[in-house]
Amino acid sequence: MNNAQLEVLKVLQHVKDEKDIAEIKSLLIAWLSDKVVRSADAAFDEKAYTTELFEAWKKEHSRKSA
């Protein structure tokens, strides 16, 4: 296990209630989701992607799928 996993286990060893476990899981999912969105936003900015480009890609994909 890496250091992050070990630190999470240290914190979680004191959590016994299922409701608390569910809340922690929800918090971790929200944190990871936010991290993915920030990463995608950075890639959009770096590559200068536009809505128009994505619409063009969708149309291109639709033609190939049909």
Summary of the structure (lengths in Angstrom):
residues: 66
radius of gyration: 19.6
end to end distance: 45.8
largest distance: 54.6
contacts: 117
relative contact order: 0.06
helix: 83%
strand: 0%
